[in-house]
């Protein structure tokens, strides 16, 4: 049998529900560093000087020994390889040897760190994932999901009458959450009459947007039934589709238990920040009313009993 819904109604955007269904990835083994390949000196440091000397000698021969005599040419030919080796190749070899020593040293450091990490992994791989690791994972996933999904509201552009319950509850919200986070002059939606939340809790840094509503069973003027089951479904669906969380209290809860209502909102915030994985409302539950019940409450002047 389906359980009848109760106030407070707490509705999360789909991205939040999906995030908490994710599994925390298992601990990954460390990656062993690759052994370095030693650097070698390019043979060009040896061949290039020799070729240069040979070209000079060849040009001298073509010019009929105008640059220098045959004896000096033979001397230059004999000196080409030793000069190329000792002057050009050997200094480069020393530089490369020093680089190889440094590379090997860095590799050995990485290898020692890898062996330590491997021992730690083997000791922890079969243990349950620590709570703080799970919390960090869900915090990052939630913030990324909300950053993508949440749409910012705009300034209220029309006059909206606030009831006594809103005036009664606002000081409690300020006291518990601060004026920097609580707003009551915003609207959401790019259509003719955007939705106007009773209150908004907004943390732009964490991309948390909460629509806080106070639901009366009937209008104060005229007694028309309102906020009955199904009446606010389209509105709720719109807010959660925009990445917002919706928290709806019955007016009676706000009138009688404002502190407990604030504590319930605080639990919702903890949930959105991955500090808890469940919400147990602090305020006594009130069954949601249908239209017939709202008409009956209007006839009985039900709101007068808790104001």
Backbone as CSV, one residue per row, in Angstrom:
resi,resn,N_x,N_y,N_z,CA_x,CA_y,CA_z,C_x,C_y,C_z
1,UNK,0.848,-1.202,0.000,0.000,0.000,0.000,0.885,1.255,0.000
2,UNK,0.546,2.190,-0.876,1.353,3.396,-1.005,1.141,4.320,0.176
3,UNK,2.253,4.820,0.747,2.172,5.723,1.890,1.786,7.117,1.417
4,UNK,0.830,7.734,2.138,0.393,9.084,1.791,1.528,10.059,2.060
5,UNK,1.745,11.038,1.172,2.829,12.011,1.383,2.541,12.905,2.578
6,UNK,3.620,13.374,3.192,3.491,14.236,4.371,4.388,15.461,4.215
7,UNK,4.038,16.511,4.959,4.917,17.674,5.083,5.906,17.413,6.209
8,UNK,7.175,17.820,6.046,7.712,18.561,4.900,7.943,17.669,3.691
9,UNK,7.598,18.225,2.526,7.916,17.570,1.261,9.311,18.030,0.833
10,UNK,10.183,17.088,0.543,11.555,17.414,0.141,11.819,16.758,-1.205
11,UNK,12.057,17.583,-2.203,12.257,17.097,-3.564,13.623,17.552,-4.071
12,UNK,14.420,16.601,-4.535,15.756,16.910,-5.032,15.780,16.838,-6.554
13,UNK,16.650,17.626,-7.186,16.791,17.527,-8.649,17.338,16.163,-9.043
14,UNK,17.027,15.703,-10.242,17.485,14.370,-10.671,18.984,14.163,-10.545
15,UNK,19.768,15.224,-10.788,21.229,15.057,-10.745,21.712,14.658,-9.355
16,UNK,20.993,15.102,-8.311,21.379,14.738,-6.939,21.073,13.271,-6.693
17,UNK,19.889,12.842,-7.106,19.510,11.434,-6.916,20.462,10.512,-7.679
18,UNK,20.821,10.910,-8.896,21.730,10.088,-9.706,23.110,10.018,-9.061
19,UNK,23.574,11.145,-8.529,24.911,11.184,-7.924,25.019,10.214,-6.759
20,UNK,23.991,10.163,-5.923,24.067,9.280,-4.754,23.900,7.807,-5.113
21,UNK,23.551,7.520,-6.364,23.495,6.130,-6.804,24.838,5.667,-7.355
22,UNK,25.749,6.606,-7.539,27.072,6.241,-8.032,27.835,5.441,-6.975
23,UNK,28.688,4.587,-7.429,29.549,3.827,-6.518,30.904,4.518,-6.423
24,UNK,31.406,4.581,-5.212,32.741,5.154,-5.026,33.749,4.219,-5.682
25,UNK,34.582,4.734,-6.584,35.538,3.851,-7.266,36.491,3.190,-6.276
26,UNK,36.841,1.927,-6.527,37.759,1.236,-5.615,39.148,1.866,-5.641
27,UNK,39.904,1.532,-4.615,41.280,2.020,-4.528,42.086,1.489,-5.705
28,UNK,42.792,2.379,-6.370,43.560,1.970,-7.537,45.000,1.645,-7.145
29,UNK,45.565,0.580,-7.743,46.967,0.261,-7.434,47.882,1.330,-8.015
30,UNK,49.022,1.541,-7.369,49.973,2.527,-7.917,50.585,2.026,-9.222
31,UNK,50.999,2.947,-10.036,51.606,2.603,-11.333,53.128,2.567,-11.187
32,UNK,53.697,1.443,-11.574,55.153,1.306,-11.476,55.833,2.212,-12.492
33,UNK,56.834,2.977,-12.052,57.531,3.856,-13.006,58.330,3.044,-14.015
34,UNK,58.395,3.548,-15.228,59.164,2.876,-16.280,60.654,3.160,-16.106
35,UNK,61.450,2.116,-16.325,62.901,2.297,-16.252,63.348,3.216,-17.393
36,UNK,64.178,4.180,-17.097,64.573,5.139,-18.133,65.538,4.520,-19.150
37,UNK,65.474,5.016,-20.350,66.435,4.633,-21.388,67.602,5.619,-21.366
38,UNK,68.825,5.121,-21.171,69.961,6.056,-21.090,70.099,6.893,-22.358
39,UNK,70.468,8.139,-22.176,70.736,9.012,-23.317,72.098,8.667,-23.927
40,UNK,72.233,8.828,-25.222,73.518,8.601,-25.901,73.873,9.848,-26.698
41,UNK,75.175,10.057,-26.856,75.645,11.215,-27.619,75.469,10.928,-29.099
42,UNK,74.955,11.886,-29.811,74.786,11.734,-31.251,76.151,11.603,-31.934
43,UNK,76.226,10.671,-32.888,77.471,10.476,-33.653,77.813,11.691,-34.499
44,UNK,76.846,12.591,-34.651,77.117,13.810,-35.435,78.234,14.639,-34.813
45,UNK,78.349,14.567,-33.458,79.423,15.321,-32.807,80.813,14.809,-33.228
46,UNK,80.873,13.581,-33.702,82.143,13.006,-34.155,82.315,13.155,-35.667
47,UNK,81.233,12.861,-36.412,81.337,12.852,-37.873,81.395,14.251,-38.482
48,UNK,80.653,15.178,-37.902,80.561,16.514,-38.509,81.930,17.208,-38.574
49,UNK,82.701,17.227,-37.473,84.034,17.874,-37.568,84.957,17.175,-38.557
50,UNK,84.900,15.825,-38.587,85.758,15.076,-39.512,85.396,15.427,-40.951
51,UNK,84.106,15.451,-41.240,83.661,15.787,-42.592,84.092,17.209,-42.952
52,UNK,84.027,18.108,-41.966,84.444,19.488,-42.222,85.925,19.540,-42.611
53,UNK,86.753,18.830,-41.822,88.186,18.801,-42.135,88.440,18.214,-43.525
54,UNK,87.740,17.141,-43.852,87.924,16.506,-45.161,87.531,17.436,-46.302
55,UNK,86.480,18.190,-46.081,86.048,19.138,-47.118,87.082,20.241,-47.325
56,UNK,87.654,20.710,-46.214,88.700,21.739,-46.323,89.887,21.197,-47.122
57,UNK,90.286,19.967,-46.784,91.421,19.354,-47.496,91.085,19.159,-48.970
58,UNK,89.862,18.700,-49.253,89.438,18.466,-50.640,89.441,19.763,-51.451
59,UNK,88.920,20.827,-50.841,88.911,22.138,-51.525,90.348,22.632,-51.783
60,UNK,91.209,22.333,-50.797,92.620,22.728,-50.966,93.255,21.999,-52.137
61,UNK,92.921,20.722,-52.285,93.458,19.935,-53.414,92.955,20.482,-54.733
62,UNK,91.602,20.794,-54.755,91.008,21.338,-55.980,91.645,22.675,-56.369
63,UNK,92.072,23.439,-55.368,92.680,24.757,-55.653,94.182,24.658,-55.897
64,UNK,94.640,23.370,-56.076,96.065,23.140,-56.354,96.939,23.634,-55.196
65,UNK,96.490,23.297,-53.961,97.236,23.567,-52.731,97.515,25.048,-52.513
66,UNK,96.577,25.893,-52.907,96.769,27.318,-52.675,96.564,27.695,-51.214
67,UNK,95.734,26.937,-50.474,95.462,27.271,-49.059,96.627,26.874,-48.166
68,UNK,97.112,25.670,-48.342,98.265,25.177,-47.550,98.881,24.013,-48.308
69,UNK,100.117,23.686,-47.894,100.872,22.660,-48.612,100.407,21.251,-48.310
70,UNK,100.960,20.303,-49.031,100.582,18.903,-48.886,100.890,18.342,-47.516
71,UNK,102.053,18.779,-46.958,102.417,18.264,-45.637,101.385,18.683,-44.576
72,UNK,100.988,19.955,-44.661,99.998,20.441,-43.698,98.644,19.754,-43.914
73,UNK,98.348,19.429,-45.173,97.099,18.706,-45.468,97.115,17.332,-44.816
74,UNK,98.294,16.645,-44.911,98.396,15.323,-44.268,98.246,15.453,-42.747
75,UNK,98.879,16.520,-42.208,98.792,16.764,-40.754,97.348,16.984,-40.327
76,UNK,96.619,17.765,-41.134,95.222,18.075,-40.839,94.353,16.827,-40.927
77,UNK,94.675,15.994,-41.897,93.925,14.746,-42.052,94.128,13.834,-40.842
78,UNK,95.389,13.744,-40.377,95.676,12.892,-39.218,95.068,13.430,-37.939
79,UNK,94.904,14.764,-37.849,94.375,15.367,-36.616,92.859,15.434,-36.586
80,UNK,92.219,15.157,-37.723,90.763,15.347,-37.815,89.999,14.524,-36.777
81,UNK,90.308,13.212,-36.707,89.555,12.341,-35.792,89.859,12.664,-34.327
82,UNK,91.148,12.815,-33.892,91.400,13.175,-32.490,90.761,14.497,-32.084
83,UNK,90.824,15.484,-32.969,90.213,16.784,-32.633,88.707,16.627,-32.485
84,UNK,88.097,15.902,-33.438,86.647,15.699,-33.375,86.254,14.983,-32.077
85,UNK,87.070,14.018,-31.667,86.734,13.239,-30.477,86.926,14.048,-29.198
86,UNK,88.138,14.620,-29.043,88.472,15.277,-27.779,87.838,16.667,-27.633
87,UNK,87.672,17.377,-28.712,87.165,18.753,-28.625,85.635,18.796,-28.684
88,UNK,85.063,17.928,-29.481,83.607,18.006,-29.684,82.838,16.851,-29.021
89,UNK,83.239,15.608,-29.310,82.457,14.458,-28.857,82.568,14.231,-27.355
90,UNK,83.794,14.247,-26.808,84.013,13.912,-25.402,83.309,14.877,-24.438
91,UNK,83.347,16.203,-24.660,82.601,17.100,-23.756,81.091,16.816,-23.737
92,UNK,80.580,16.471,-24.908,79.153,16.149,-24.955,78.861,14.842,-24.219
93,UNK,79.806,13.905,-24.307,79.639,12.631,-23.604,79.578,12.846,-22.092
94,UNK,80.409,13.756,-21.571,80.409,14.052,-20.138,79.079,14.682,-19.702
95,UNK,78.549,15.572,-20.547,77.253,16.202,-20.237,76.147,15.144,-20.187
96,UNK,76.159,14.262,-21.188,75.134,13.210,-21.254,75.283,12.233,-20.091
97,UNK,76.499,11.904,-19.704,76.722,11.005,-18.562,76.157,11.602,-17.282
98,UNK,76.355,12.898,-17.090,75.819,13.572,-15.905,74.295,13.555,-15.923
99,UNK,73.706,13.759,-17.097,72.249,13.705,-17.227,71.719,12.306,-16.922
100,UNK,72.427,11.289,-17.375,72.004,9.907,-17.123,72.058,9.567,-15.639
101,UNK,73.074,10.096,-14.961,73.170,9.874,-13.512,71.966,10.491,-12.808
102,UNK,71.584,11.705,-13.200,70.438,12.395,-12.587,69.134,11.676,-12.905
103,UNK,69.002,11.220,-14.134,67.795,10.480,-14.540,67.661,9.197,-13.734
104,UNK,68.762,8.483,-13.561,68.740,7.232,-12.803,68.389,7.493,-11.340
105,UNK,68.920,8.585,-10.806,68.638,8.940,-9.407,67.143,9.226,-9.223
106,UNK,66.567,9.986,-10.147,65.132,10.286,-10.076,64.291,9.028,-10.210
107,UNK,64.717,8.131,-11.078,63.998,6.872,-11.264,64.024,6.040,-9.982
108,UNK,65.168,5.977,-9.343,65.275,5.194,-8.106,64.396,5.786,-6.996
109,UNK,64.305,7.131,-6.943,63.417,7.763,-5.972,61.962,7.392,-6.245
110,UNK,61.561,7.454,-7.521,60.194,7.091,-7.896,59.916,5.620,-7.608
111,UNK,60.917,4.789,-7.820,60.759,3.356,-7.587,60.568,3.074,-6.095
112,UNK,61.319,3.777,-5.238,61.143,3.604,-3.784,59.749,4.060,-3.358
113,UNK,59.311,5.207,-3.899,57.979,5.710,-3.574,56.901,4.739,-4.058
114,UNK,57.124,4.147,-5.221,56.168,3.169,-5.758,56.061,1.944,-4.849
115,UNK,57.183,1.456,-4.366,57.162,0.263,-3.508,56.435,0.541,-2.193
116,UNK,56.615,1.754,-1.660,55.894,2.141,-0.439,54.398,2.208,-0.720
117,UNK,54.031,2.861,-1.836,52.616,2.987,-2.207,51.996,1.621,-2.474
118,UNK,52.766,0.710,-3.056,52.266,-0.636,-3.342,51.970,-1.386,-2.046
119,UNK,52.858,-1.259,-1.058,52.616,-1.915,0.237,51.355,-1.342,0.903
120,UNK,51.186,-0.014,0.815,49.997,0.618,1.384,48.731,0.154,0.670
121,UNK,48.811,0.043,-0.646,47.652,-0.414,-1.420,47.287,-1.845,-1.046
122,UNK,48.281,-2.717,-0.950,48.009,-4.118,-0.616,47.411,-4.258,0.783
123,UNK,47.789,-3.355,1.675,47.243,-3.400,3.039,45.806,-2.879,3.101
124,UNK,45.428,-1.975,2.160,44.115,-1.317,2.229,43.100,-1.817,1.210
125,UNK,43.541,-2.556,0.190,42.673,-2.851,-0.943,41.424,-3.646,-0.567
126,UNK,41.511,-4.478,0.469,40.364,-5.295,0.862,39.565,-4.689,2.014
127,UNK,39.983,-3.513,2.489,39.273,-2.854,3.577,38.126,-2.006,3.032
128,UNK,37.091,-1.735,3.850,36.022,-0.828,3.396,36.585,0.554,3.090
129,UNK,35.983,1.224,2.121,36.429,2.570,1.762,36.134,3.515,2.926
130,UNK,37.121,4.258,3.422,36.894,5.142,4.579,35.797,6.165,4.304
131,UNK,35.111,6.552,5.373,33.975,7.477,5.245,34.392,8.810,4.642
132,UNK,35.569,9.310,5.030,35.982,10.620,4.518,36.290,10.556,3.019
133,UNK,36.752,9.405,2.525,37.000,9.252,1.091,35.669,9.253,0.334
134,UNK,34.674,8.538,0.890,33.351,8.522,0.270,32.745,9.915,0.251
135,UNK,32.892,10.629,1.376,32.336,11.979,1.460,32.976,12.905,0.440
136,UNK,34.293,12.857,0.325,34.996,13.694,-0.651,34.549,13.368,-2.077
137,UNK,34.345,12.088,-2.359,33.905,11.690,-3.704,32.538,12.283,-4.013
138,UNK,31.582,12.092,-3.089,30.228,12.589,-3.353,30.175,14.117,-3.351
139,UNK,30.983,14.758,-2.536,31.023,16.230,-2.543,31.450,16.751,-3.918
140,UNK,32.501,16.170,-4.458,32.986,16.604,-5.775,31.963,16.314,-6.863
141,UNK,31.349,15.122,-6.802,30.374,14.751,-7.822,29.130,15.636,-7.740
142,UNK,28.676,15.898,-6.505,27.494,16.735,-6.319,27.736,18.155,-6.816
143,UNK,28.869,18.715,-6.441,29.155,20.095,-6.846,29.244,20.196,-8.369
144,UNK,29.869,19.211,-8.995,29.975,19.226,-10.457,28.601,19.083,-11.111
145,UNK,27.761,18.195,-10.537,26.424,17.987,-11.103,25.558,19.223,-10.939
146,UNK,25.608,19.842,-9.754,24.793,21.033,-9.503,25.293,22.233,-10.311
147,UNK,26.600,22.330,-10.492,27.151,23.423,-11.293,26.596,23.370,-12.717
148,UNK,26.433,22.162,-13.230,25.919,22.001,-14.592,24.409,22.220,-14.648
149,UNK,23.680,21.760,-13.607,22.216,21.744,-13.675,21.547,23.019,-13.163
150,UNK,22.122,23.636,-12.118,21.429,24.725,-11.423,21.355,25.995,-12.265
151,UNK,20.167,26.553,-12.337,19.942,27.817,-13.047,19.739,28.937,-12.029
152,UNK,20.389,30.063,-12.280,20.301,31.189,-11.357,18.954,31.898,-11.490
153,UNK,18.410,32.372,-10.366,17.169,33.149,-10.438,17.472,34.591,-10.840
154,UNK,16.427,35.344,-11.059,16.576,36.766,-11.368,15.818,37.588,-10.331
155,UNK,16.043,38.879,-10.345,15.387,39.782,-9.393,13.878,39.804,-9.647
156,UNK,13.106,39.823,-8.579,11.643,39.866,-8.675,11.206,41.159,-9.357
157,UNK,10.342,41.026,-10.367,9.946,42.190,-11.158,8.465,42.525,-11.024
158,UNK,7.807,41.929,-10.065,6.403,42.266,-9.853,6.077,42.215,-8.373
159,UNK,4.999,42.853,-8.001,4.600,42.885,-6.594,3.971,41.557,-6.210
160,UNK,4.442,40.983,-5.123,3.903,39.719,-4.610,3.597,39.908,-3.137
161,UNK,2.366,39.612,-2.761,1.962,39.789,-1.361,2.509,38.653,-0.503
162,UNK,3.109,39.016,0.601,3.626,38.033,1.553,2.659,37.909,2.730
163,UNK,2.471,36.677,3.172,1.556,36.437,4.278,2.221,36.554,5.635
164,UNK,1.406,36.378,6.657,1.921,36.476,8.028,2.921,35.369,8.335
165,UNK,2.720,34.218,7.742,3.622,33.090,8.018,5.027,33.380,7.506
166,UNK,5.123,34.011,6.326,6.435,34.374,5.791,7.125,35.380,6.702
167,UNK,6.371,36.368,7.156,6.940,37.376,8.066,7.377,36.739,9.380
168,UNK,6.617,35.752,9.833,6.944,35.057,11.089,8.209,34.215,10.947
169,UNK,8.371,33.575,9.784,9.458,32.610,9.607,10.781,33.261,9.202
170,UNK,10.724,34.411,8.539,11.929,35.040,8.010,13.002,35.290,9.074
171,UNK,12.681,35.826,10.240,13.732,36.040,11.260,14.428,34.750,11.681
172,UNK,13.698,33.633,11.703,14.308,32.354,12.062,15.306,31.919,10.986
173,UNK,14.930,32.133,9.736,15.851,31.782,8.646,17.120,32.622,8.714
174,UNK,16.959,33.906,8.949,18.135,34.786,9.075,19.024,34.332,10.224
175,UNK,18.400,33.970,11.330,19.166,33.580,12.522,19.966,32.305,12.274
176,UNK,19.367,31.349,11.587,20.015,30.049,11.395,20.987,30.022,10.210
177,UNK,20.684,30.787,9.160,21.459,30.653,7.929,22.103,31.957,7.455
178,UNK,21.694,33.075,8.008,22.317,34.347,7.653,21.652,35.014,6.460
179,UNK,21.668,36.327,6.481,21.034,37.096,5.410,21.751,36.925,4.069
180,UNK,23.013,36.538,4.127,23.765,36.367,2.879,23.219,35.215,2.040
181,UNK,22.569,34.239,2.685,22.095,33.050,1.979,20.582,33.036,1.763
182,UNK,19.832,33.758,2.566,18.365,33.737,2.487,17.873,34.936,1.682
183,UNK,17.074,34.653,0.641,16.511,35.699,-0.207,14.998,35.474,-0.332
184,UNK,14.251,36.566,-0.416,12.800,36.451,-0.614,12.299,37.443,-1.658
185,UNK,13.167,37.784,-2.595,12.795,38.744,-3.626,13.290,38.309,-5.000
186,UNK,13.199,36.982,-5.270,13.721,36.446,-6.529,12.638,35.683,-7.277
187,UNK,12.868,35.471,-8.558,11.947,34.700,-9.383,12.744,33.770,-10.289
188,UNK,12.069,32.722,-10.758,12.738,31.737,-11.609,11.821,31.396,-12.775
189,UNK,12.370,31.430,-13.974,11.599,31.084,-15.159,11.560,32.227,-16.149
190,UNK,11.769,31.891,-17.426,11.758,32.910,-18.472,10.436,32.861,-19.229
191,UNK,9.367,33.152,-18.504,8.039,33.224,-19.115,7.286,34.380,-18.475
192,UNK,6.053,34.574,-18.908,5.304,35.791,-18.534,5.230,35.998,-17.027
193,UNK,4.860,34.965,-16.301,4.760,35.050,-14.839,5.702,34.012,-14.218
194,UNK,6.958,34.366,-14.039,7.907,33.410,-13.434,7.463,33.010,-12.023
195,UNK,7.933,31.855,-11.608,7.615,31.381,-10.258,8.382,32.207,-9.228
196,UNK,7.721,32.502,-8.123,8.328,33.292,-7.054,8.388,32.435,-5.787
197,UNK,9.559,31.978,-5.384,9.662,31.202,-4.141,9.299,32.061,-2.929
198,UNK,8.725,31.421,-1.901,8.510,32.144,-0.643,9.867,32.602,-0.096
199,UNK,10.832,31.664,-0.085,12.199,31.976,0.333,13.158,31.168,-0.527
200,UNK,14.335,31.693,-0.727,15.401,30.956,-1.409,16.591,30.842,-0.467
201,UNK,17.155,29.651,-0.414,18.484,29.503,0.180,19.433,29.345,-1.000
202,UNK,20.424,30.222,-1.090,21.343,30.204,-2.235,22.789,30.241,-1.744
203,UNK,23.535,29.235,-2.145,24.981,29.197,-1.919,25.616,29.070,-3.299
204,UNK,25.984,30.208,-3.884,26.494,30.206,-5.257,27.831,29.492,-5.374
205,UNK,28.599,29.493,-4.311,29.913,28.838,-4.356,29.765,27.328,-4.506
206,UNK,28.744,26.760,-3.836,28.508,25.313,-3.891,27.406,24.953,-4.886
207,UNK,26.821,25.955,-5.550,25.761,25.762,-6.537,24.524,25.110,-5.915
208,UNK,24.236,25.511,-4.674,23.062,24.991,-3.960,21.954,26.041,-4.021
209,UNK,20.813,25.637,-4.570,19.642,26.511,-4.672,18.443,25.747,-4.108
210,UNK,17.825,26.320,-3.077,16.680,25.662,-2.424,15.481,26.595,-2.444
211,UNK,14.364,26.068,-2.916,13.079,26.769,-2.874,12.366,26.335,-1.595
212,UNK,12.197,27.262,-0.671,11.534,26.973,0.618,10.124,27.547,0.555
213,UNK,9.136,26.669,0.692,7.742,27.073,0.542,6.952,26.824,1.831
214,UNK,5.980,27.700,2.072,5.034,27.547,3.178,3.657,27.324,2.558
215,UNK,3.099,26.153,2.757,1.837,25.783,2.121,0.664,25.933,3.071
216,UNK,-0.298,26.751,2.699,-1.544,26.906,3.436,-2.605,26.033,2.768
217,UNK,-3.572,25.517,3.520,-4.599,24.661,2.905,-5.623,25.444,2.090
218,UNK,-5.761,26.726,2.407,-6.727,27.548,1.673,-6.298,29.010,1.779
219,UNK,-6.809,29.819,0.836,-6.459,31.231,0.795,-7.115,31.980,1.947
220,UNK,-6.393,32.944,2.503,-6.940,33.723,3.616,-8.150,34.532,3.177
221,UNK,-8.112,35.038,1.968,-9.242,35.799,1.418,-10.021,34.906,0.451
222,UNK,-11.243,34.621,0.787,-12.099,33.818,-0.075,-12.143,32.351,0.282
223,UNK,-11.115,31.843,0.971,-11.132,30.446,1.418,-10.937,29.425,0.310
224,UNK,-10.400,29.836,-0.831,-10.187,28.909,-1.944,-9.126,27.873,-1.582
225,UNK,-9.407,26.577,-1.833,-8.422,25.538,-1.504,-7.152,25.694,-2.348
226,UNK,-6.005,25.591,-1.710,-4.720,25.737,-2.404,-3.724,24.713,-1.862
227,UNK,-2.672,24.509,-2.600,-1.557,23.627,-2.198,-2.022,22.208,-1.836
228,UNK,-3.101,21.773,-2.450,-3.566,20.404,-2.228,-2.781,19.460,-3.141
229,UNK,-2.926,18.170,-2.919,-2.164,17.170,-3.670,-2.345,17.364,-5.176
230,UNK,-1.245,17.513,-5.867,-1.261,17.688,-7.314,-1.269,19.128,-7.771
231,UNK,-1.679,20.063,-6.896,-1.816,21.462,-7.317,-0.468,22.098,-7.654
232,UNK,0.600,21.662,-6.987,1.914,22.290,-7.182,2.892,21.396,-7.938
233,UNK,2.387,20.323,-8.543,3.284,19.371,-9.210,4.078,20.019,-10.343
234,UNK,3.391,20.813,-11.168,4.084,21.440,-12.308,5.162,22.390,-11.823
235,UNK,4.842,23.136,-10.776,5.810,24.069,-10.205,7.008,23.315,-9.636
236,UNK,6.735,22.274,-8.857,7.823,21.482,-8.269,8.715,20.889,-9.354
237,UNK,8.053,20.327,-10.387,8.817,19.703,-11.479,9.708,20.727,-12.173
238,UNK,9.210,21.955,-12.327,10.015,22.983,-12.978,11.254,23.300,-12.148
239,UNK,11.067,23.472,-10.842,12.207,23.838,-9.991,13.270,22.743,-10.007
240,UNK,12.866,21.494,-9.854,13.886,20.436,-9.809,14.526,20.245,-11.189
241,UNK,13.778,20.569,-12.264,14.378,20.490,-13.602,15.431,21.569,-13.800
242,UNK,15.363,22.626,-12.984,16.343,23.710,-13.057,17.489,23.523,-12.069
243,UNK,17.573,22.337,-11.486,18.668,22.041,-10.561,18.422,22.530,-9.144
244,UNK,17.179,22.877,-8.828,16.829,23.355,-7.489,16.286,22.217,-6.637
245,UNK,16.472,22.349,-5.335,15.825,21.485,-4.353,14.590,22.219,-3.829
246,UNK,13.518,21.486,-3.619,12.265,22.075,-3.119,11.978,21.510,-1.733
247,UNK,11.740,22.406,-0.772,11.342,22.012,0.582,10.032,22.737,0.895
248,UNK,8.966,21.954,1.093,7.648,22.532,1.346,7.195,22.154,2.759
249,UNK,6.899,23.162,3.554,6.367,22.961,4.897,4.885,23.320,4.906
250,UNK,4.140,22.651,5.751,2.772,23.090,6.009,2.832,24.353,6.876
251,UNK,1.915,25.254,6.655,1.902,26.496,7.431,1.850,26.204,8.934
252,UNK,1.134,25.173,9.304,1.013,24.810,10.718,2.373,24.464,11.315
253,UNK,3.228,23.803,10.549,4.571,23.472,11.031,5.387,24.738,11.260
254,UNK,5.286,25.686,10.345,6.025,26.951,10.482,5.533,27.718,11.698
255,UNK,4.220,27.720,11.886,3.642,28.482,13.006,4.028,27.878,14.353
256,UNK,4.030,26.561,14.447,4.251,25.891,15.733,5.717,25.532,15.976
257,UNK,6.436,25.165,14.914,7.783,24.607,15.098,8.804,25.268,14.165
258,UNK,8.959,26.566,14.221,9.898,27.216,13.292,11.347,26.758,13.471
259,UNK,11.761,26.502,14.709,13.134,26.040,14.944,13.355,24.661,14.330
260,UNK,12.380,23.779,14.493,12.498,22.434,13.932,12.490,22.473,12.409
261,UNK,11.740,23.401,11.847,11.742,23.560,10.383,13.132,23.985,9.904
262,UNK,13.761,24.898,10.611,15.121,25.323,10.250,16.106,24.167,10.378
263,UNK,15.920,23.355,11.410,16.803,22.195,11.588,16.637,21.207,10.435
264,UNK,15.416,21.091,9.918,15.173,20.209,8.774,15.872,20.749,7.532
265,UNK,15.799,22.058,7.325,16.515,22.673,6.188,18.018,22.435,6.325
266,UNK,18.524,22.526,7.556,19.953,22.284,7.785,20.329,20.850,7.395
267,UNK,19.413,19.898,7.650,19.674,18.515,7.236,19.720,18.394,5.714
268,UNK,18.828,19.116,5.054,18.821,19.114,3.586,20.160,19.653,3.061
269,UNK,20.656,20.707,3.682,21.949,21.272,3.281,23.069,20.263,3.492
270,UNK,23.052,19.583,4.624,24.072,18.566,4.882,24.021,17.464,3.823
271,UNK,22.800,17.120,3.413,22.643,16.091,2.378,23.232,16.574,1.056
272,UNK,22.957,17.818,0.697,23.461,18.375,-0.558,24.973,18.587,-0.523
273,UNK,25.543,18.626,0.675,26.991,18.762,0.821,27.652,17.424,1.125
274,UNK,26.858,16.340,1.022,27.358,14.976,1.236,27.893,14.760,2.642
275,UNK,27.346,15.504,3.607,27.753,15.304,4.999,26.876,14.263,5.699
276,UNK,25.769,13.906,5.080,24.892,12.857,5.588,24.242,12.181,4.399
277,UNK,23.822,10.934,4.587,23.186,10.220,3.476,21.699,9.983,3.711
278,UNK,21.148,10.614,4.743,19.709,10.477,4.994,19.193,11.720,5.705
279,UNK,17.895,11.924,5.590,17.249,13.075,6.220,16.109,12.576,7.097
280,UNK,16.136,12.963,8.346,15.060,12.644,9.286,14.487,13.957,9.788
281,UNK,13.388,14.419,9.205,12.847,15.734,9.575,12.661,15.889,11.082
282,UNK,13.108,17.032,11.590,12.982,17.305,13.025,11.575,17.749,13.402
283,UNK,10.817,18.176,12.429,9.494,18.727,12.692,8.445,17.611,12.635
284,UNK,7.430,17.652,13.529,6.345,16.660,13.446,5.698,16.676,12.066
285,UNK,5.459,15.485,11.516,4.924,15.370,10.158,3.433,15.708,10.131
286,UNK,3.002,16.270,9.025,1.585,16.584,8.798,1.206,15.996,7.450
287,UNK,0.121,15.196,7.383,-0.281,14.620,6.100,-0.643,15.710,5.097
288,UNK,-0.243,15.491,3.854,-0.661,16.406,2.794,-2.165,16.262,2.569
289,UNK,-2.819,17.352,2.265,-4.267,17.330,2.096,-4.634,17.271,0.618
290,UNK,-5.782,16.660,0.343,-6.310,16.726,-1.016,-7.295,17.892,-1.093
291,UNK,-7.877,18.088,-2.253,-8.746,19.255,-2.454,-9.967,19.194,-1.547
292,UNK,-10.513,18.014,-1.393,-11.696,17.848,-0.545,-11.370,18.199,0.899
293,UNK,-10.232,17.744,1.377,-9.812,18.052,2.751,-9.560,19.546,2.917
294,UNK,-8.967,20.186,1.893,-8.698,21.633,1.966,-9.994,22.418,2.059
295,UNK,-11.031,21.980,1.303,-12.340,22.652,1.382,-12.927,22.507,2.776
296,UNK,-12.780,21.324,3.339,-13.293,21.076,4.694,-12.550,21.924,5.719
297,UNK,-11.230,22.045,5.575,-10.448,22.873,6.497,-10.835,24.335,6.363
298,UNK,-11.166,24.756,5.147,-11.607,26.141,4.939,-12.933,26.397,5.653
299,UNK,-13.832,25.442,5.547,-15.134,25.594,6.227,-14.957,25.680,7.740
300,UNK,-14.005,24.900,8.261,-13.789,24.840,9.713,-12.827,25.934,10.214
301,UNK,-12.362,26.783,9.284,-11.406,27.839,9.663,-10.199,27.234,10.385
302,UNK,-9.651,26.195,9.795,-8.565,25.435,10.431,-7.348,26.308,10.732
303,UNK,-7.056,27.260,9.890,-5.854,28.090,10.079,-5.924,28.937,11.345
304,UNK,-7.100,29.193,11.827,-7.235,30.010,13.024,-6.770,29.294,14.282
305,UNK,-6.700,27.945,14.206,-6.349,27.189,15.406,-4.858,27.222,15.728
306,UNK,-4.040,27.557,14.764,-2.596,27.565,15.054,-1.958,28.926,14.819
307,UNK,-2.726,29.930,14.512,-2.153,31.276,14.323,-2.102,32.026,15.640
